[in-house]
Amino acid sequence: MGEPMTGKERILKALNLQEPDMVPVFEMGINEASIVNLGRHFTDDVPPIKHITDMGIEEQLRYMDLLSLILKELGNDGVSTVFIIRKERVGGDLAKDKYGTIYHLSEVGEPVPVEGPVQSVVDLARLSFEPDPADYAMLQYLVHTMGRDVAHFFAIPDLFRLSWQLRGGMDRLLLDYMRNRELVLALARVTTDFCKAALGMARDYGADVIILEGDLAFNTSTLMSPDQYRRFIKPYHAEIISYCHEKGMKVVKHSDGNLWPILDDLVEVGFDGIHPIQPQCMDIREVKEHLKGRSAVVGNIDCSFLLPFGTTEEVDKSVRETIRVAAPGGGYIISSSNSIHPGCKPENYIAMVKAARKYGAYPIRL
C-alpha cells in the first residue's frame, strides 16, 4: 500500500468522479455556537458564544483558531471559509452591510435581508458593488493555520442570492421575475460580474473549491419555475463556472430542497458537485445513480433530526448506509445535509466523522 492521500487529494479525486483512498469528510458550515460546543470536546480554552457581527478582530481570530483545532483533531479533509461582507448593527436585531442591505440577525440562523439598496435599474447603476480584500480574512487565515494539505472551500452567494439580497428579500426578486424582467437581467449581469471578480481574488488567496450558495428549492420543488431558472440564472451559472474552471478551481452548488426539476440543468452548466442532497427531499441512492459519471454528490447526513436528536449509534448506522449506497465508484464526499448548526449535538458530529473513517475505506465493502 502507498502513502495515504492528503485531504486535498481526496477531495479533488472525488470531485473528479474517482475513488480516493477513503471517502473524504467535509463540512460547509459550522456555526459560532457549534464551534464553541465542539471545541469543548478538545480543549478547555473556548471563547464565549458570540455572533460574528459583534466580534472584534481578536475574537474572530480566537474562533478561527478553535475551528482549526477542531478540524485538525477530527482529521477533516476540507475546510470551508465564507465570503464575509462585514455588517454593523444599526439598532436592535438589525445590521447593515457596506452595500446598503439591511438584515435581521438571529442567534440560530443566517442574517435575513429585510431591505435592499436596489429598487430599480437606476439604483443598480448607482451602486458601487465590488469585492474588497477584507472580505477574504477568514480564507487567508485558515489557509495559513490549516496548510495546503487540506482542500480549501470558499463559499460565496451565487447571482440569485446576491440579487435578492440587493433587492431586500427573495420574495421581491421572484415577483420581479414576473413583473420587471429588465431589472432581473440587470441584476444578473452585475452580480455575475461581482462573483467572477470575487472568485478570481479567492483563487489568489488559496481557494481550491468554490461553493456557490443560494437555495434554489424548498422541500417539494424549485423556488422558481424550471423555465425561469433556465432564463434568468442558468446562463450566468455557466459563465461563472467556466471562469472558475479556467482558474483551476472546482465548483459545487449548494441548495437545500428538491432539485430534481433542474438537476440535469445544474449538470449541464458544469457544476462539479451538488450539495447537500437533503434527505427529506431527495434519495441519495437515486441521485448518485442519476449523476454517476457526471457530477459528484456531497452531503446527506441529516442535520434536521438525526444530528440534533439521534443517538451516536443511529448516526453510525446512517453513515454506514449512506457510504454503502453513495460511495462505490467514487464521486462522493460525506457531510451533513446542510451545516452543523447550534441544534446539532457535538458528540453526534464527532460520531459522524469517526464513522466515515470506519466505513469509508476504498474499495467499499459494506
N, C-alpha and C positions, 0 to 999 in steps of 0.2 A: 504493500500500500504506500502511496505517495504522501507528501505532506498535506495536512488539512488545508482547505481553501481559506482565504481570508473572507470576512463578511462581505466586503465589496465584490469579491469574485463570485460568491454565492448569489448575491442579489442580481448581478449583471447576467450571470448564466441563466437564472430563472427568467429574467426579462427577455433573454434571447431564446426562450422556449426550450431550454435544455435542462438536463438533470445535473445539479451540482452534487457535491458530496453529501449534503444533507439539506433538508427544507430550510430556507432562510427565514429568520424571525425579524419582524419589523413592526413598529407602531407609528401611526401617522401623528397621533397627538396624545400627550399626557398632560392633563390639566394641572394648574398650580397646586390645588389641594391634593391631587393624586401624587404629584412629585413628593410632597411632604409625607403623605401616608405611606408611600412605597419606601421612601428614604429611611423611615424609622426601622425598617427591617434590616438595614445595612449600617446605620450609624446613629449615634445619639445627637450628633450635631446637625439639627434641622432648623430651618428658619420658621417663623410664624407664618401661618397661611395668610396670603395677601393677594389681591387682584393685581395683575401686572400694571394696570393703569396707575396704581397708587405706589408703585415701587420706584425707588431711586436706582441709580446705576449699580451701586454696591449690592443692593438687594437682588437685582436681576442677575448679577454675576454669581451670587451665592446660590440662587435657584439653578442656574445652568451648571455650576459645579456639582450640585447634588444630582441633577439629571445625568450628568456624565458618569458619576459614581454608580448610579443605579444600572445604567445601560452596560457599563463595563462588568459589573458584578453578575448581571444576568447573561451577558455574552450576546446581546442583540447584534445582528449583522448590519443593520441600518439605523441611522439616527435621522429624525425629521426635525427640520427647523422651519420657521414660518417667516413670511414677509411681514414685518411688524411696522405698520403705519401708526406712529405714536399718536395717542389720544390724550386729551386733557379734560378733566372734569369741568363741567360748566354749571354744576348745581345738581344736588341730589344724586340720582342714578343716571344722569345724562353726561355724556362725554362727546367731544368734538375732535375730528381729525383735521390735519392741516389742509385738506382739500375742501372742507366745509360740511362734510356729512356728520350729522348728529346721531348718536347711538344711545340706546337704553342698555345699561350694564346689568349683568346678573352674576351672582356668585356661582351658579351651576350651569351656565351655558355661554354661548358666544354673544358678543355685543350685537344688538339688533338695530339696524338703521331705522330711524323714525322720521328723518328729514334730510333731504339732499340738496346740493347746490345747483342741480340742473333741472330746470322746469321746461326748457325749450332749447332749440338748436342754437339760439343766440347765447344762452347761458353757457352752453358747451364750448362755443367758440371763444368765450372769455376765460375759460378755466385754464389755469396753469397746472397741468397734470403730467408730472414727470417723476420717475423713481429717484430716491435720494440714497446715497451711500449709507446713511444712518439706518435705513430700513433693513440692512443686512447684518446688524450687530450680532444676532443670535447665530447666524450661519458662520460668520467669521470666527466667533469664539469657540463654537463646537468643532469646527474643523481643526482648530488649534488643540483643544483638550482631548478630542477623540482620535485624532490622527486620520491618516488616509487609508487604513486597512478596513474601515467600515464604509458603507455606501452612504453618502450624504444626500438625503432627500430634501428638497426645498419646496415648500407648499405656498402657493400663491393663488388668489382668486382668479378664476377664468373670466373671459369677457362678459359672460352672462351675469355672474355675481358682481363684478365691478360695475356693470351697467346699472343693476338695480340698487347698488349702494349709492351711486351718484344720484339716482332718482329718489332715494329716501325710502325704498321699500320694494319688495318683489311684486306686490300687487300693482303698483304703478307701472312698472315695466311691462307686465303681462297685459295690462289694459292698453299700453302703447302699441303692443303687437296688433291690436285691433284698430286703434284709433289714430296712431301717429307713427306710421312706419318710417317717415323721414327721420324722426328723432331716433328711432331704434337703430337704423342703419348708421347714423352719425355716431351714436354711442358705440356701436360695434367697431367702427373704424378707430375711434380714439382709444378705446380700451384694448383693442388688439395691438395697436402700436405701443401702448404702455406696457403690455405684457412682454412683447418682444424686447423692448429696451431693458425691462427689469430682469428678464431671464438671461440676456447677454451678460449683464452685470453679475448675476448669480453664478454663471459659469466661471467668470473671472475670480470669484471668491471661493470656488471649490465645490459647487454643486455637481453631483453626478446624475441625479434623477429628479425630474420635476413632477410635482403633483399639482395638477390643475384642479383646484377646489371649486365647489359650487354645485349644489344639488340640482339635478335636472328632473327628479322624480319624487313621488311620495309612494306610499305602500301599495297602491293599486295601479298606478300608471304614471306617465310623464306629466310634468307641471305644465308644459305647453304641448300642443299637438305635434306629432312627428313632422308634419309639413312645416310648422313654424320652426322647429329645430333645424330642419334642413335649409330653410330660407335665411334665418337670422343668426344662426350660431355655427352650423357645420362648416361653412367655407372658412370661417375665421379660426375655428379649431384646427382645420387642416393647415392653415397658414402658420399658426403658432408652432404646431408640431414639426412641420417641415423646417422651420427656423431652428428649433431645438436639436433636431437630428443633424442638421448641418454643423451645429456647435459640438456634437458628440455627446449629447445628453439624451437619456431615455425619458419618456413622458407617460405618467399614469393619470388616468381620470378618476377623481373621487366624486361619487354621487351616491347618496343613500337612495333607497326606494327601488321600484320595479322598472328596470331599464330595458326590459325585453323589447318594447316598441321601437327603440332606437339603438339597440345593442350592435346590430350589424353596421349602422352608420358610424358608431364610435370606432369600430374596427377599420372601416374604410378610410377614415381620416388619419389613421396611423397610430392610435394610442397603443403603447407597448404593454400596458396592463390596465385592468379595471378593478377598482377598489370601491366598496368593501364587500360586495355580494351579500347584501343584507339578508339574513336567513328568514326573516318574516315575509320576504317578498320574492326571493329567488333561490332556487335549489342549486347548491354549488356543483353537484354531480352533473346536472343538466347544463349549467353554464360552462363547466370545464369541457364537456363533450362538444358543445356548440363552438367554443372558442379554440379548441385544441389545434395547435399549429398556426394560429393567427394572432392571439393575444394572451398574455398571462392573466391569471386570476390572483387577486390579493385580498386576504381577509377572511371573513365569515364566522369567526368565533364570537358568539352572541354576547354583546355588551349591554343589551336591554334587560335581559332576565338572568342568563347564566352567570356572567361575571359579577353582577350585583348580588344575586340571591342564591346561586347554586353552591354546592359543596366542592371542595377540591377534587373529590373523586368524580363528580359529574363533569368538571372541567377536563380532567384527564381523559374521560371516556369520549367527550365531544371532540377533543383534539385528535385522539386516535382515529375516530371515524372520519373526520374531515381530511386528515392526511391520507387515509386509505382510499378515499374517492377522488381527491383533488390532486394529489402529489405525483402519482405514477406518470412517467413520461416527461416530467419536469414542467416548467411554466407555472409554478405555484409558490407564493410567498405567504406565510402564515401571519395573521394579525387579527386584532379584534374586528368586529363588524362596524366600527366607527372610530372610537378612541377610548382611552382609559380616563373616564370622567369620574367625578367625586363619588358617584354611587357604586363604582366597582370596588369589590373587596381587594385590597392589595395582595392578600395571600392567594386569591384566585388568579390574579395576573401572573404571579410568580409560578403558580402551578401550571399555568398555560405554557409559559416558556420552557419549564422543565419537561413537560410532556412532549413538546415539539422536539426537544433534543432526544427524548427517549424513543420516540416512534419515527422520527424523520430522517433516519439514515438511508441513503440510496445504496442499492436498489430497495424500494419499498416492499416489505414482505409482511403484510398485516392480514 
